[in-house]
Amino acid sequence: MQTYDFIIVGSGSAGSVLAERLSASGRFSVLVLEAGGTDRRFYVQMPLGYGKTFFDPAVNWNYKAESDPGLAGNVDHWPRGKLLGGSSSINAMVWIRGAREDFDAWAAAGNPGWSYADLLPAFKALEDNEAGADEWRGVGGPLHVSDCTDKVHPLTRRYIAACEQAGLPFNRDFNGAAQEGAGTYQITTRNGRRMSAARAFLRPAMKRANVRVETEAMATRILFEGSRAVGIEYQQKGQSRTARAGREIILAGGSINSPQLLQLSGVGPAALLGDLGIPLVHANENVGAHLQDHVGINYTFKGRLPTLNQILRPWWGKLLVGMQYILLRSGP
């Protein structure tokens, strides 16, 4: 069994940042376990390629929610990244923070350090914002944020104008003073490539001798000595392996995989684990509860101007856009 100071389960948005920060001093050894494979795929790096990753089982867990009576029995598709960079390697790259009110509510509930004012310096330090720095935005950070204001489809401007006519305020920056309104998102790209957490944080950390990243390594159980977590059991290439942590084990598998691993390891609601025959290590009713998600609703219209869908539908349209991207790193 190999021993590391820190073991991070998951190489997504949280895991990538943690790997970089914990290894920066050179004092600590860090093991990152990623259930998926590499992020060096064409459709991962090409921003428009996220449409190809939306259902691809090679890079996507393709989770499904339970049938929802409030949605007429429909079942939601929940894409989650299964590769280096996690969901930041397959998402639509929209760079938008949580709502100020949520952070302040967390602080008010007894969590010091989690208010919006507390977190704003960290948000700004993350960014290298193309639009420049201001009271809410930062430059010089590892994560490049692109300003798309001048690159949007002509219909986007008409849509924003219609929103203003309907009474919604124009919002120049959803991460600025307020989030209400209509406007253009900023996205995490740089020089025509996706700027995932892996590209911004994990890849630089992987150049250090004190960082080891294992791909195709599916964590199956947290190992405990009494009530102390001391290691991780994982499956890799058909074999069961274990690794031990001298300091900490950090679960960064996201809002689905982290509570799942806790429950599989005996941490969670006592009745649920008992029904599943999982030995109880620590009873906690909150593990796997209180998930908060954002719902996306699509409205489809036929436009008189050529839309992106019409451009990309024929083979020659795909070829034209592909050539534009490969030669000029531009296009939709």
Wavefront OBJ file of the C-alpha trace (Angstrom):
o trace
v 0.000 0.000 0.000
v 1.410 3.366 -1.036
v 1.156 6.315 1.370
v 0.604 9.960 0.430
v 0.019 13.039 2.539
v -3.211 13.797 0.707
v -5.523 11.640 -1.394
v -8.022 13.497 -3.577
v -10.894 11.473 -5.038
v -11.966 13.151 -8.273
v -10.082 15.474 -10.628
v -12.905 17.873 -11.443
v -13.295 21.540 -10.600
v -12.575 21.056 -6.888
v -10.042 18.239 -7.181
v -7.920 20.038 -9.779
v -7.665 23.213 -7.693
v -6.891 21.242 -4.536
v -4.163 19.242 -6.247
v -2.477 22.448 -7.400
v -2.720 24.298 -4.088
v -1.743 21.384 -1.833
v 1.309 20.516 -3.926
v 2.532 24.081 -4.564
v 4.913 24.256 -1.569
v 6.561 20.952 -2.441
v 6.222 19.796 1.174
v 3.355 17.366 0.632
v 2.735 14.387 -1.627
v -0.637 14.295 -3.389
v -2.452 11.396 -5.061
v -5.402 12.193 -7.342
v -7.757 9.338 -8.251
v -9.887 9.854 -11.376
v -12.433 7.264 -12.472
v -12.288 8.445 -16.089
v -9.493 8.939 -18.584
v -7.604 11.746 -20.246
v -9.022 15.126 -21.240
v -6.834 15.254 -24.346
v -9.698 14.689 -26.776
v -10.584 16.880 -29.733
v -14.216 17.471 -28.789
v -13.237 18.196 -25.175
v -10.717 20.860 -26.160
v -12.885 22.401 -28.924
v -15.446 24.643 -27.153
v -18.312 23.841 -29.539
v -17.524 20.144 -29.070
v -19.400 20.047 -25.768
v -22.456 19.013 -27.758
v -20.581 15.827 -28.659
v -19.740 15.090 -25.014
v -23.266 15.625 -23.690
v -24.177 11.929 -24.015
v -20.769 10.309 -24.683
v -20.257 7.473 -22.150
v -16.497 7.645 -22.698
v -16.369 10.993 -20.857
v -19.779 11.281 -19.200
v -21.445 9.377 -16.357
v -24.814 10.029 -18.089
v -26.807 9.974 -14.885
v -30.606 9.950 -14.967
v -32.843 11.420 -12.296
v -35.893 9.603 -11.019
v -39.193 10.254 -12.783
v -40.484 13.612 -11.529
v -44.253 14.079 -10.978
v -43.717 17.852 -11.090
v -42.357 17.502 -14.621
v -45.210 15.324 -15.915
v -43.236 12.178 -15.137
v -40.224 13.162 -17.219
v -36.747 11.898 -16.383
v -33.932 14.443 -16.399
v -30.573 13.745 -18.003
v -27.752 14.707 -15.626
v -24.423 14.868 -17.467
v -21.380 14.608 -15.197
v -17.781 14.568 -16.391
v -15.853 11.293 -16.220
v -12.333 12.415 -17.203
v -9.572 14.744 -16.065
v -11.215 18.066 -15.308
v -14.519 16.390 -14.454
v -17.605 18.320 -15.501
v -15.453 21.363 -16.325
v -14.198 19.310 -19.303
v -17.667 18.663 -20.770
v -19.831 21.590 -19.671
v -20.928 24.630 -21.685
v -18.121 26.720 -20.120
v -20.425 29.400 -18.713
v -18.528 31.230 -15.971
v -21.127 32.244 -13.403
v -20.889 32.197 -9.634
v -23.500 31.099 -7.172
v -26.028 33.623 -5.949
v -24.840 36.096 -3.327
v -27.953 35.293 -1.262
v -27.046 31.579 -1.065
v -23.558 32.258 0.276
v -24.863 34.757 2.810
v -27.527 32.271 3.932
v -24.827 29.641 4.523
v -22.877 32.081 6.690
v -26.022 33.084 8.584
v -26.760 29.401 9.259
v -23.532 29.137 11.246
v -20.777 28.681 8.650
v -18.224 31.462 9.140
v -16.104 32.288 6.106
v -18.778 31.334 3.572
v -20.466 34.704 3.008
v -20.229 36.344 -0.414
v -17.943 39.049 0.976
v -15.652 36.368 2.412
v -15.475 34.454 -0.869
v -15.178 37.375 -3.300
v -11.360 37.698 -2.915
v -11.008 33.986 -3.783
v -13.307 34.352 -6.799
v -11.238 37.278 -8.065
v -7.942 35.452 -7.464
v -9.089 32.553 -9.669
v -9.659 34.719 -12.720
v -7.724 36.091 -15.606
v -10.670 37.997 -17.005
v -10.455 39.245 -20.571
v -12.882 42.057 -19.755
v -10.486 43.433 -17.140
v -10.518 43.841 -13.379
v -13.046 45.783 -11.324
v -14.675 45.590 -7.907
v -15.942 42.068 -8.639
v -13.530 40.716 -11.273
v -9.875 39.704 -11.273
v -6.977 39.418 -13.702
v -3.728 37.465 -13.545
v -5.221 34.283 -12.093
v -4.805 30.807 -13.586
v -8.299 30.527 -15.113
v -8.808 32.570 -18.282
v -12.322 33.947 -18.782
v -13.282 35.142 -22.269
v -15.600 38.044 -23.043
v -18.006 37.034 -25.847
v -19.860 40.340 -26.143
v -18.605 41.095 -29.650
v -18.854 37.497 -30.911
v -22.486 36.588 -30.305
v -24.983 35.529 -32.982
v -27.074 38.438 -34.366
v -30.215 36.886 -32.885
v -28.688 37.192 -29.419
v -28.778 40.975 -29.600
v -32.435 40.879 -30.655
v -33.207 38.493 -27.805
v -31.586 40.786 -25.215
v -33.439 43.786 -26.654
v -36.718 41.854 -26.385
v -35.953 41.030 -22.745
v -35.447 44.717 -22.014
v -38.762 45.512 -23.711
v -40.386 42.897 -21.469
v -39.036 44.643 -18.366
v -35.883 42.639 -17.595
v -32.872 44.877 -16.983
v -29.803 44.562 -19.189
v -27.004 42.971 -17.146
v -23.475 43.572 -18.419
v -21.948 41.063 -15.991
v -23.790 38.290 -14.164
v -20.864 38.061 -11.719
v -20.947 41.782 -11.001
v -23.179 43.808 -8.693
v -26.295 41.654 -9.291
v -27.363 38.568 -11.226
v -30.867 39.566 -12.260
v -31.440 40.482 -15.889
v -30.529 39.461 -19.420
v -27.102 39.647 -21.036
v -24.206 37.695 -22.509
v -22.328 35.090 -20.497
v -18.583 35.041 -20.147
v -17.012 31.636 -20.791
v -13.910 29.731 -19.735
v -11.920 29.509 -22.966
v -8.525 30.728 -24.106
v -7.170 30.989 -27.644
v -10.042 28.928 -29.007
v -9.652 26.085 -26.507
v -11.656 25.061 -23.466
v -10.109 26.340 -20.239
v -11.116 23.505 -17.922
v -10.018 23.114 -14.323
v -7.623 20.445 -15.562
v -5.972 22.847 -18.001
v -5.826 25.725 -15.508
v -4.819 23.841 -12.355
v -4.235 20.092 -12.668
v -1.917 20.025 -15.690
v 0.519 22.501 -14.073
v 0.418 20.468 -10.833
v 1.127 17.224 -12.723
v 4.544 18.595 -13.691
v 5.581 18.444 -10.028
v 7.349 15.389 -8.612
v 5.089 15.342 -5.537
v 1.860 14.869 -7.537
v 0.616 11.547 -8.895
v -2.570 11.242 -10.943
v -4.138 7.830 -11.523
v -6.775 7.622 -14.275
v -9.320 4.816 -14.763
v -9.178 4.549 -10.955
v -12.675 4.112 -9.541
v -12.842 4.704 -5.785
v -15.039 2.035 -4.184
v -14.608 2.536 -0.440
v -13.078 4.768 2.198
v -10.977 2.719 4.603
v -11.481 3.475 8.293
v -9.571 2.690 11.464
v -12.266 3.208 14.044
v -13.855 6.513 13.071
v -10.747 7.864 11.303
v -10.510 7.708 7.520
v -7.042 6.417 6.624
v -7.180 5.231 3.016
v -9.043 4.606 -0.210
v -9.845 1.330 -1.946
v -10.160 1.665 -5.728
v -10.519 -0.446 -8.855
v -8.058 -0.031 -11.704
v -7.629 -2.286 -14.727
v -9.679 -5.006 -13.098
v -7.621 -5.034 -9.922
v -8.443 -3.824 -6.425
v -5.848 -1.402 -5.066
v -5.473 0.639 -1.905
v -3.711 3.864 -0.993
v -3.188 5.385 2.436
v -3.302 9.052 3.460
v -1.010 10.376 6.170
v -2.875 13.673 6.529
v -6.231 13.874 4.769
v -8.588 12.190 2.348
v -10.565 14.724 0.326
v -13.700 13.717 -1.562
v -14.031 15.869 -4.679
v -16.269 13.616 -6.729
v -19.049 16.151 -7.058
v -22.561 16.371 -5.691
v -23.461 12.837 -6.802
v -20.324 10.726 -6.487
v -19.034 12.088 -3.169
v -22.147 11.285 -1.102
v -22.393 7.955 -2.941
v -18.871 7.005 -1.868
v -19.587 8.091 1.696
v -22.689 5.905 1.808
v -20.867 2.932 0.299
v -18.273 3.390 3.037
v -20.808 3.368 5.868
v -21.316 7.113 6.358
v -24.882 8.257 5.838
v -28.511 7.684 6.899
v -28.562 4.702 9.256
v -31.860 3.250 7.996
v -30.842 3.446 4.336
v -27.444 1.823 4.915
v -29.046 -0.847 7.089
v -31.539 -1.722 4.331
v -28.637 -2.077 1.888
v -26.583 -4.223 4.249
v -23.760 -1.671 4.508
v -22.055 -1.686 7.943
v -22.563 1.652 9.669
v -19.431 3.661 10.484
v -21.096 7.000 11.204
v -24.782 7.905 11.058
v -25.549 11.189 9.303
v -28.937 11.905 7.749
v -27.546 14.754 5.632
v -25.294 12.617 3.433
v -27.071 12.377 0.089
v -29.741 14.931 1.024
v -30.364 18.623 0.269
v -29.188 18.558 -3.352
v -29.814 21.896 -5.055
v -29.787 21.967 -8.853
v -30.623 24.431 -11.590
v -33.258 23.436 -14.112
v -32.765 24.227 -17.794
v -35.808 24.695 -20.037
v -35.485 24.812 -23.818
v -37.807 26.800 -26.042
v -37.504 26.076 -29.767
v -38.466 28.513 -32.509
v -37.885 28.716 -36.242
v -35.945 31.848 -37.180
v -35.817 33.845 -40.395
v -32.074 34.322 -39.921
v -29.794 31.252 -40.206
v -29.218 29.876 -36.708
v -26.300 27.799 -35.478
v -28.467 24.679 -35.781
v -29.104 25.395 -39.463
v -25.415 26.071 -40.112
v -24.308 22.826 -38.462
v -27.040 20.530 -39.774
v -25.623 19.730 -43.265
v -22.289 17.925 -43.619
v -20.760 20.822 -45.507
v -21.735 23.174 -42.670
v -19.946 20.964 -40.165
v -16.931 20.800 -42.471
v -16.843 24.586 -42.908
v -17.045 25.249 -39.176
v -14.464 22.529 -38.487
v -11.996 24.009 -40.970
v -12.578 27.486 -39.548
v -11.763 26.189 -36.083
v -8.709 24.133 -37.065
v -7.152 26.872 -39.226
v -8.164 30.027 -37.363
v -9.242 28.878 -33.861
v -12.445 30.847 -34.393
v -16.035 30.312 -35.466
v -19.203 29.429 -33.547
l 1 2 3 4 5 6 7 8 9 10 11 12 13 14 15 16 17 18 19 20 21 22 23 24 25 26 27 28 29 30 31 32 33 34 35 36 37 38 39 40 41 42 43 44 45 46 47 48 49 50 51 52 53 54 55 56 57 58 59 60 61 62 63 64 65 66 67 68 69 70 71 72 73 74 75 76 77 78 79 80 81 82 83 84 85 86 87 88 89 90 91 92 93 94 95 96 97 98 99 100 101 102 103 104 105 106 107 108 109 110 111 112 113 114 115 116 117 118 119 120 121 122 123 124 125 126 127 128 129 130 131 132 133 134 135 136 137 138 139 140 141 142 143 144 145 146 147 148 149 150 151 152 153 154 155 156 157 158 159 160 161 162 163 164 165 166 167 168 169 170 171 172 173 174 175 176 177 178 179 180 181 182 183 184 185 186 187 188 189 190 191 192 193 194 195 196 197 198 199 200 201 202 203 204 205 206 207 208 209 210 211 212 213 214 215 216 217 218 219 220 221 222 223 224 225 226 227 228 229 230 231 232 233 234 235 236 237 238 239 240 241 242 243 244 245 246 247 248 249 250 251 252 253 254 255 256 257 258 259 260 261 262 263 264 265 266 267 268 269 270 271 272 273 274 275 276 277 278 279 280 281 282 283 284 285 286 287 288 289 290 291 292 293 294 295 296 297 298 299 300 301 302 303 304 305 306 307 308 309 310 311 312 313 314 315 316 317 318 319 320 321 322 323 324 325 326 327 328 329 330 331 332
